[in-house]
Amino acid sequence: MRDYDASGAPAAPSVDIVPCGQPHDGEAFAVFTVENGDGAFPGADRIRVTAEQKCGETALAGYRGTDAPLPESLELYYYLPTESSWDDGGRKVTCFVGHPAGQRTGSIRPSGS
């Protein structure tokens, strides 16, 4: 789920917030700031590993309020800071789930919202 700008570089993610009852591409369930002691960009691989750890089952279960696994039809995704966004102060990772084939309605939370 990566968009590219006219130059072929990864585009900054944009998010439209919609109610769960309307079709949507993904459902955000966690946001965290990547920390690096010296302030330098830690590298895409390190950020990806950190996102995989922090966006995993513990965060997902905390959001869902259940230990039930994620339905097989959904996949875990995340928006990561890039080196250029890092230099501009963008250091947050957004964790979300979505259906790889397109939009869905409803929430992954048992309450549905």
PyMOL CGO cylinders between C-alpha atoms (Angstrom):
from pymol import cmd
from pymol.cgo import CYLINDER

trace = [
    CYLINDER, 0.00, 0.00, 0.00, 2.63, 2.50, -1.07, 0.3, 1, 1, 1, 1, 1, 1,
    CYLINDER, 2.63, 2.50, -1.07, 1.89, 5.48, -3.31, 0.3, 1, 1, 1, 1, 1, 1,
    CYLINDER, 1.89, 5.48, -3.31, 4.54, 7.20, -5.41, 0.3, 1, 1, 1, 1, 1, 1,
    CYLINDER, 4.54, 7.20, -5.41, 4.78, 10.81, -6.51, 0.3, 1, 1, 1, 1, 1, 1,
    CYLINDER, 4.78, 10.81, -6.51, 5.48, 12.04, -10.06, 0.3, 1, 1, 1, 1, 1, 1,
    CYLINDER, 5.48, 12.04, -10.06, 9.25, 11.62, -9.61, 0.3, 1, 1, 1, 1, 1, 1,
    CYLINDER, 9.25, 11.62, -9.61, 8.87, 7.97, -8.62, 0.3, 1, 1, 1, 1, 1, 1,
    CYLINDER, 8.87, 7.97, -8.62, 9.73, 8.63, -4.97, 0.3, 1, 1, 1, 1, 1, 1,
    CYLINDER, 9.73, 8.63, -4.97, 7.47, 7.29, -2.22, 0.3, 1, 1, 1, 1, 1, 1,
    CYLINDER, 7.47, 7.29, -2.22, 4.71, 9.82, -1.58, 0.3, 1, 1, 1, 1, 1, 1,
    CYLINDER, 4.71, 9.82, -1.58, 3.87, 11.01, 1.90, 0.3, 1, 1, 1, 1, 1, 1,
    CYLINDER, 3.87, 11.01, 1.90, 0.90, 9.03, 3.18, 0.3, 1, 1, 1, 1, 1, 1,
    CYLINDER, 0.90, 9.03, 3.18, -2.39, 10.81, 3.41, 0.3, 1, 1, 1, 1, 1, 1,
    CYLINDER, -2.39, 10.81, 3.41, -5.32, 9.64, 5.45, 0.3, 1, 1, 1, 1, 1, 1,
    CYLINDER, -5.32, 9.64, 5.45, -9.01, 10.42, 5.18, 0.3, 1, 1, 1, 1, 1, 1,
    CYLINDER, -9.01, 10.42, 5.18, -10.86, 9.74, 8.41, 0.3, 1, 1, 1, 1, 1, 1,
    CYLINDER, -10.86, 9.74, 8.41, -14.24, 8.12, 7.86, 0.3, 1, 1, 1, 1, 1, 1,
    CYLINDER, -14.24, 8.12, 7.86, -16.77, 6.43, 10.16, 0.3, 1, 1, 1, 1, 1, 1,
    CYLINDER, -16.77, 6.43, 10.16, -16.32, 2.64, 10.45, 0.3, 1, 1, 1, 1, 1, 1,
    CYLINDER, -16.32, 2.64, 10.45, -19.71, 2.11, 8.79, 0.3, 1, 1, 1, 1, 1, 1,
    CYLINDER, -19.71, 2.11, 8.79, -18.47, 3.66, 5.55, 0.3, 1, 1, 1, 1, 1, 1,
    CYLINDER, -18.47, 3.66, 5.55, -16.10, 1.86, 3.14, 0.3, 1, 1, 1, 1, 1, 1,
    CYLINDER, -16.10, 1.86, 3.14, -12.46, 2.44, 4.10, 0.3, 1, 1, 1, 1, 1, 1,
    CYLINDER, -12.46, 2.44, 4.10, -9.02, 1.17, 3.11, 0.3, 1, 1, 1, 1, 1, 1,
    CYLINDER, -9.02, 1.17, 3.11, -7.68, 0.56, 6.60, 0.3, 1, 1, 1, 1, 1, 1,
    CYLINDER, -7.68, 0.56, 6.60, -8.24, 0.91, 10.31, 0.3, 1, 1, 1, 1, 1, 1,
    CYLINDER, -8.24, 0.91, 10.31, -5.48, 2.56, 12.36, 0.3, 1, 1, 1, 1, 1, 1,
    CYLINDER, -5.48, 2.56, 12.36, -5.00, 0.98, 15.78, 0.3, 1, 1, 1, 1, 1, 1,
    CYLINDER, -5.00, 0.98, 15.78, -1.72, 2.40, 17.12, 0.3, 1, 1, 1, 1, 1, 1,
    CYLINDER, -1.72, 2.40, 17.12, 0.68, 5.29, 16.62, 0.3, 1, 1, 1, 1, 1, 1,
    CYLINDER, 0.68, 5.29, 16.62, 4.13, 5.55, 18.18, 0.3, 1, 1, 1, 1, 1, 1,
    CYLINDER, 4.13, 5.55, 18.18, 7.22, 7.73, 17.83, 0.3, 1, 1, 1, 1, 1, 1,
    CYLINDER, 7.22, 7.73, 17.83, 10.48, 6.13, 16.74, 0.3, 1, 1, 1, 1, 1, 1,
    CYLINDER, 10.48, 6.13, 16.74, 13.23, 7.05, 19.18, 0.3, 1, 1, 1, 1, 1, 1,
    CYLINDER, 13.23, 7.05, 19.18, 16.91, 7.29, 18.27, 0.3, 1, 1, 1, 1, 1, 1,
    CYLINDER, 16.91, 7.29, 18.27, 19.32, 8.51, 20.90, 0.3, 1, 1, 1, 1, 1, 1,
    CYLINDER, 19.32, 8.51, 20.90, 21.54, 10.60, 18.63, 0.3, 1, 1, 1, 1, 1, 1,
    CYLINDER, 21.54, 10.60, 18.63, 18.64, 11.98, 16.56, 0.3, 1, 1, 1, 1, 1, 1,
    CYLINDER, 18.64, 11.98, 16.56, 19.99, 10.64, 13.26, 0.3, 1, 1, 1, 1, 1, 1,
    CYLINDER, 19.99, 10.64, 13.26, 17.82, 8.64, 10.88, 0.3, 1, 1, 1, 1, 1, 1,
    CYLINDER, 17.82, 8.64, 10.88, 18.17, 5.03, 12.09, 0.3, 1, 1, 1, 1, 1, 1,
    CYLINDER, 18.17, 5.03, 12.09, 17.65, 3.51, 8.66, 0.3, 1, 1, 1, 1, 1, 1,
    CYLINDER, 17.65, 3.51, 8.66, 14.62, 2.04, 6.94, 0.3, 1, 1, 1, 1, 1, 1,
    CYLINDER, 14.62, 2.04, 6.94, 15.39, -1.54, 7.99, 0.3, 1, 1, 1, 1, 1, 1,
    CYLINDER, 15.39, -1.54, 7.99, 15.62, -0.67, 11.68, 0.3, 1, 1, 1, 1, 1, 1,
    CYLINDER, 15.62, -0.67, 11.68, 12.39, 1.34, 11.53, 0.3, 1, 1, 1, 1, 1, 1,
    CYLINDER, 12.39, 1.34, 11.53, 10.64, -1.54, 9.74, 0.3, 1, 1, 1, 1, 1, 1,
    CYLINDER, 10.64, -1.54, 9.74, 11.77, -4.04, 12.41, 0.3, 1, 1, 1, 1, 1, 1,
    CYLINDER, 11.77, -4.04, 12.41, 10.60, -1.69, 15.16, 0.3, 1, 1, 1, 1, 1, 1,
    CYLINDER, 10.60, -1.69, 15.16, 7.23, -1.30, 13.43, 0.3, 1, 1, 1, 1, 1, 1,
    CYLINDER, 7.23, -1.30, 13.43, 6.83, -5.06, 13.08, 0.3, 1, 1, 1, 1, 1, 1,
    CYLINDER, 6.83, -5.06, 13.08, 7.51, -5.47, 16.81, 0.3, 1, 1, 1, 1, 1, 1,
    CYLINDER, 7.51, -5.47, 16.81, 5.34, -2.60, 18.07, 0.3, 1, 1, 1, 1, 1, 1,
    CYLINDER, 5.34, -2.60, 18.07, 2.47, -3.13, 15.61, 0.3, 1, 1, 1, 1, 1, 1,
    CYLINDER, 2.47, -3.13, 15.61, 2.26, -6.83, 16.42, 0.3, 1, 1, 1, 1, 1, 1,
    CYLINDER, 2.26, -6.83, 16.42, -0.25, -8.93, 18.27, 0.3, 1, 1, 1, 1, 1, 1,
    CYLINDER, -0.25, -8.93, 18.27, 0.18, -7.16, 21.64, 0.3, 1, 1, 1, 1, 1, 1,
    CYLINDER, 0.18, -7.16, 21.64, -0.80, -3.76, 20.23, 0.3, 1, 1, 1, 1, 1, 1,
    CYLINDER, -0.80, -3.76, 20.23, -3.51, -5.31, 18.12, 0.3, 1, 1, 1, 1, 1, 1,
    CYLINDER, -3.51, -5.31, 18.12, -4.96, -7.24, 21.07, 0.3, 1, 1, 1, 1, 1, 1,
    CYLINDER, -4.96, -7.24, 21.07, -4.86, -4.06, 23.17, 0.3, 1, 1, 1, 1, 1, 1,
    CYLINDER, -4.86, -4.06, 23.17, -6.88, -2.25, 20.53, 0.3, 1, 1, 1, 1, 1, 1,
    CYLINDER, -6.88, -2.25, 20.53, -9.32, -5.07, 19.89, 0.3, 1, 1, 1, 1, 1, 1,
    CYLINDER, -9.32, -5.07, 19.89, -9.74, -5.93, 23.56, 0.3, 1, 1, 1, 1, 1, 1,
    CYLINDER, -9.74, -5.93, 23.56, -9.41, -9.62, 22.78, 0.3, 1, 1, 1, 1, 1, 1,
    CYLINDER, -9.41, -9.62, 22.78, -6.75, -12.25, 22.23, 0.3, 1, 1, 1, 1, 1, 1,
    CYLINDER, -6.75, -12.25, 22.23, -8.55, -13.54, 19.15, 0.3, 1, 1, 1, 1, 1, 1,
    CYLINDER, -8.55, -13.54, 19.15, -6.30, -13.55, 16.08, 0.3, 1, 1, 1, 1, 1, 1,
    CYLINDER, -6.30, -13.55, 16.08, -6.82, -11.10, 13.27, 0.3, 1, 1, 1, 1, 1, 1,
    CYLINDER, -6.82, -11.10, 13.27, -9.22, -12.48, 10.63, 0.3, 1, 1, 1, 1, 1, 1,
    CYLINDER, -9.22, -12.48, 10.63, -7.22, -14.11, 7.85, 0.3, 1, 1, 1, 1, 1, 1,
    CYLINDER, -7.22, -14.11, 7.85, -8.73, -11.80, 5.24, 0.3, 1, 1, 1, 1, 1, 1,
    CYLINDER, -8.73, -11.80, 5.24, -6.98, -8.78, 6.82, 0.3, 1, 1, 1, 1, 1, 1,
    CYLINDER, -6.98, -8.78, 6.82, -3.32, -7.84, 6.81, 0.3, 1, 1, 1, 1, 1, 1,
    CYLINDER, -3.32, -7.84, 6.81, -1.15, -5.64, 8.99, 0.3, 1, 1, 1, 1, 1, 1,
    CYLINDER, -1.15, -5.64, 8.99, 0.32, -2.50, 7.43, 0.3, 1, 1, 1, 1, 1, 1,
    CYLINDER, 0.32, -2.50, 7.43, 2.14, 0.58, 8.70, 0.3, 1, 1, 1, 1, 1, 1,
    CYLINDER, 2.14, 0.58, 8.70, 3.17, 4.03, 7.57, 0.3, 1, 1, 1, 1, 1, 1,
    CYLINDER, 3.17, 4.03, 7.57, 6.88, 4.56, 8.28, 0.3, 1, 1, 1, 1, 1, 1,
    CYLINDER, 6.88, 4.56, 8.28, 8.96, 7.72, 8.46, 0.3, 1, 1, 1, 1, 1, 1,
    CYLINDER, 8.96, 7.72, 8.46, 11.34, 8.14, 5.55, 0.3, 1, 1, 1, 1, 1, 1,
    CYLINDER, 11.34, 8.14, 5.55, 14.74, 9.78, 5.75, 0.3, 1, 1, 1, 1, 1, 1,
    CYLINDER, 14.74, 9.78, 5.75, 13.34, 13.04, 4.35, 0.3, 1, 1, 1, 1, 1, 1,
    CYLINDER, 13.34, 13.04, 4.35, 10.32, 13.04, 6.69, 0.3, 1, 1, 1, 1, 1, 1,
    CYLINDER, 10.32, 13.04, 6.69, 12.67, 12.21, 9.59, 0.3, 1, 1, 1, 1, 1, 1,
    CYLINDER, 12.67, 12.21, 9.59, 14.77, 15.26, 8.77, 0.3, 1, 1, 1, 1, 1, 1,
    CYLINDER, 14.77, 15.26, 8.77, 11.56, 17.33, 8.83, 0.3, 1, 1, 1, 1, 1, 1,
    CYLINDER, 11.56, 17.33, 8.83, 10.61, 15.97, 12.27, 0.3, 1, 1, 1, 1, 1, 1,
    CYLINDER, 10.61, 15.97, 12.27, 8.25, 13.20, 11.12, 0.3, 1, 1, 1, 1, 1, 1,
    CYLINDER, 8.25, 13.20, 11.12, 9.11, 10.25, 13.36, 0.3, 1, 1, 1, 1, 1, 1,
    CYLINDER, 9.11, 10.25, 13.36, 5.79, 8.53, 13.91, 0.3, 1, 1, 1, 1, 1, 1,
    CYLINDER, 5.79, 8.53, 13.91, 4.72, 5.08, 12.78, 0.3, 1, 1, 1, 1, 1, 1,
    CYLINDER, 4.72, 5.08, 12.78, 1.01, 4.42, 12.24, 0.3, 1, 1, 1, 1, 1, 1,
    CYLINDER, 1.01, 4.42, 12.24, -0.10, 0.80, 12.53, 0.3, 1, 1, 1, 1, 1, 1,
    CYLINDER, -0.10, 0.80, 12.53, -3.23, -0.27, 10.68, 0.3, 1, 1, 1, 1, 1, 1,
    CYLINDER, -3.23, -0.27, 10.68, -5.04, -3.26, 9.25, 0.3, 1, 1, 1, 1, 1, 1,
    CYLINDER, -5.04, -3.26, 9.25, -6.69, -3.51, 5.87, 0.3, 1, 1, 1, 1, 1, 1,
    CYLINDER, -6.69, -3.51, 5.87, -7.99, -5.92, 3.28, 0.3, 1, 1, 1, 1, 1, 1,
    CYLINDER, -7.99, -5.92, 3.28, -5.45, -6.38, 0.47, 0.3, 1, 1, 1, 1, 1, 1,
    CYLINDER, -5.45, -6.38, 0.47, -8.21, -6.63, -2.13, 0.3, 1, 1, 1, 1, 1, 1,
    CYLINDER, -8.21, -6.63, -2.13, -9.83, -3.31, -1.31, 0.3, 1, 1, 1, 1, 1, 1,
    CYLINDER, -9.83, -3.31, -1.31, -12.12, -1.46, 1.02, 0.3, 1, 1, 1, 1, 1, 1,
    CYLINDER, -12.12, -1.46, 1.02, -14.25, -2.86, 3.82, 0.3, 1, 1, 1, 1, 1, 1,
    CYLINDER, -14.25, -2.86, 3.82, -16.79, -1.55, 6.30, 0.3, 1, 1, 1, 1, 1, 1,
    CYLINDER, -16.79, -1.55, 6.30, -16.98, -2.08, 10.04, 0.3, 1, 1, 1, 1, 1, 1,
    CYLINDER, -16.98, -2.08, 10.04, -14.30, -2.31, 12.66, 0.3, 1, 1, 1, 1, 1, 1,
    CYLINDER, -14.30, -2.31, 12.66, -11.99, -5.05, 13.89, 0.3, 1, 1, 1, 1, 1, 1,
    CYLINDER, -11.99, -5.05, 13.89, -13.13, -4.20, 17.39, 0.3, 1, 1, 1, 1, 1, 1,
    CYLINDER, -13.13, -4.20, 17.39, -15.83, -6.52, 18.71, 0.3, 1, 1, 1, 1, 1, 1,
    CYLINDER, -15.83, -6.52, 18.71, -18.01, -3.49, 19.50, 0.3, 1, 1, 1, 1, 1, 1,
    CYLINDER, -18.01, -3.49, 19.50, -17.76, -2.46, 15.84, 0.3, 1, 1, 1, 1, 1, 1,
    CYLINDER, -17.76, -2.46, 15.84, -16.60, 1.11, 16.40, 0.3, 1, 1, 1, 1, 1, 1,
]
cmd.load_cgo(trace, "trace")
